[in-house]
Amino acid sequence: MSIDKNQVKKVAKLSRISLDDKNLESLSNDLASILKFVEQLNKLDTNNVKPLNSIVDKSLEARKDKVNDGKIKEEILKNSPDKNKDFFIVPKVVE
Amino acid sequence: MSDLNQNTLTQITNLIKTKKISSLEVTKFFIKNIEKAKKLNSFITTCFEKSLKDAKNFDSKKNYNGLLPGIPLAVKDLFCTKNIKTTAGSKILENFTPSYESSVTNNLWSEGAIILGKLNCDEFAMGSSNETSYFGNTINPIGKNLVPGGSSGGSASALAANLTPATIGTDTGGSIRQPASFTGTVGLKPTYGLCSRWGIVAFASSLDQAGPMTKNVEDCALLLEAMSGYDPKDSTSINKKKEKYSKNLNENVKGLKIGIPKEYRIDNMPKEIDNIWNKGIDILKKSGATIVDISLPHTNYALPTYYIVAPAEASSNLARYDGVKYGYRSKKGKNLIEMYENTRGEGFGREVKRRVLIGTYVLSSGYYDAYYLKAQKVRKLIKNDFDESFKKVDAILTPSTPSSAFKFGEKTNDPISMYLNDIFTVPVNLAGIPAISIPGGLDSKGYPMGLQLIGKALDEQTILNIALTMEKAINFKNSINRWWEN
């Protein structure tokens, strides 16, 4: 399996990363060589191996479903590049 | 005043506790060192006003009960620090000031430490040379044209140059141990879950661990003790009693079994690395340990596995940088989607883009089984290798890296050659176990080379004890002449 420029374009779209033609070209080459490198794994037979989903030998802990934080609206909004009172501002979504 | 350039963290701690020196004096000393070291570019942000205020505050309160009483420390800029800019080495977070403190840094301040500033690192910790940082290259104090390693390169550089008496980094595939090896310092990656990940800018969540970087093993035990501990805010944090690594540190390695994995004797490894490895084996034999030849048969598959798992997790973690809630936002784009695309296109550097794209690809429909699932299966085999070996041995000794520090630009054109630098460190992250890198000696160019001790899960004490024994016998001396101060 190798990756071509059109596939990289599609992945860039999925990743929400804009790429100009020059970057598309060179990143396609990088990605192709990285994929070739990781495809070494195909040499291994893993049919009877269970995937390792978690490195911790326990199920994840759930905390009690209660509010232990809050009233920090200003702090949350503080770092926003564009805001208006209680809202984050984004470019127009609905025409 | 004694020459603090010669003192370790533990020694400074004792000087402050016995009131031979004040926190303010120590803090002023390190600030002066930092101001003279601009050439190294190891800091992204300094906060000296706060440092001096905190030091004065410490001196007036006279509470010496903490593990790090009045000790000024700089930390990797991947730890969120309340009201102090946290960039993760990225343009996209250039102006991000967290309103909260990471659990690990919070632990340090609770033990009495004082912040000096934030240290340079590869962008989102993705790199092995610190060259992917948006804030420019960090220089290795060992030599003007040498990389300090990465991603905790600023941490290693600042520590080796004595701009901070100790520091903390994060290690996803070797990011503490490789720069420690390149700078002749000590670095430990703890067991996954020992140190809280809460408030650390996330890269690959199943691999990321914070750990200490210090001048010697004694300091390493002390700092690990201070930073580790259960944290309910991290769902993968291990709930157990805090270990007394410092108190329990000793040099008794008699009867311990040390494994030497044959797969780590790779082709084209410099003879000098082989030599320090053999020297390490001899030291352990003389100290009464038993050397056992072992096999970790899937070692060669660790890097390819890592370069599927880590980018996959990174692509998910980095989805949050959308230019809406915080961080950089592009001014270009007619609609929301274009704003996202331009923000991320302009805000991320090349290595980060590579990894987000690879990660998105291996998780995408039609490729998931062939790449991601396959990698998770191989990861299981790699973990099994270690589980099997640890039935026979107490610890494993290997080199930390396949080479000493390289020059700027030497590996930037070929991502794979850069990735290969982590060949000895990555398997440990995949298996979630602890490992420490200590200086093993200098090569003919005078560059440090590190030795790595790998331990069983949650058995940091054993590798610290072995490391202490080896450190005494190796008696490593870094050759640094503070050239940057001229």
Interface residues (C-beta under 8 A of the other chain):
Chain A: M1 I3 Q7 V8 V11 A12 K13 L14 S15 R16 I17 S18 L19 N23 L27 D30 L31 S33 I34 L35 F37 V38 E39 Q40 L41 N42 L44 T46 V49 K50 P51 L52 N53 S54 I55 V56 L60 E61 A62 R63 I72 E75 I76 K78 N79 S80 P81 D82 F88 V90 P91 K92 V93
Chain B: N95 F96 T97 S99 Y192 G193 S206 P232 S235 T236 I238 N239 H298 N300 Y301 L303 P304 T305 Y307 I308 S315 D322 G323 V324 K325 Y326 G327 Y328 R329 G333 K334 N335 L336 I337 E338 M339 Y340 E341 N342 R344 G345 E346 F348 R350 K353 R354 V356 L357 I358 T360 Y361 V362 S364 Y367 A370 Y371 L373 K374 A375 Q376 K377 V378 R379 K380 L381 K383 P415 I416 Y419 A431 G432
